[in-house]
């Protein structure tokens, strides 16, 4: 049951991301494919850097 709860917590942030992506998809026709691609890339970049930051923080915290 605890594992299921952890998954739910992880899915919350993905839900926010999915909502953002859906919103951008809705805007895509108005803003154009090039701008869409740039925004999409920025979101993915933001996600990966946040994940890297979290894991490196945990490692340095444990070594102290």
N, C-alpha and C positions, 0 to 999 in steps of 0.2 A: 504493500500500500504506500509506503514511504517513497519507493522508487517511482511509482505512478505520479505522486505529488511533485517530485523533482522534475519529471518530464513536463508536467503541466506548467510549472514555473518557467522552464526553458521555452516552452511553446508561446508563452505570453509575449516575449520580445519578438519572436518570429511573427506572431499575429500582427504586431505593430508594423513590422517591416512589410508584411504582405499587404496591409492596408495602404501603406505609403506607395507600394508598387502599383496596386490597383488604381489609386488616385492618379499616379503619373500616367498609367496606361490611358486613363480617361482623358488626360490633358494632351496626350501624344499628338493627336491630330491637329490640335491648335498650335502647339509649340514647335512641331516639326520633329522628324526623326533624329536629326543631329543633336539638338538640345536634349531630347529624350535620352539619347545614348550617354551624353555627358552626365546628366543627373543620375541615371542608373548606375554608371561607373562610380560616381562619388559616393552613393549609398553603399555599394559593395565595398569600396575602399574603407569607408568609415567602420563598417562591420568588422572587417578583417583586422584593422589596427586596434580596435577595442578588444578583440579576442586575444591578440598578441600581448597587449598591455596587461590584461588580466592575468594571463599565465605567467608572464615574467615577474609580475608583482608578487604572486604567490610563491614563486621560487626564491626570490630575494628575501621574502618575509620568513620562510622556513629556515633559511641558512643562518639567520641571526641567532 
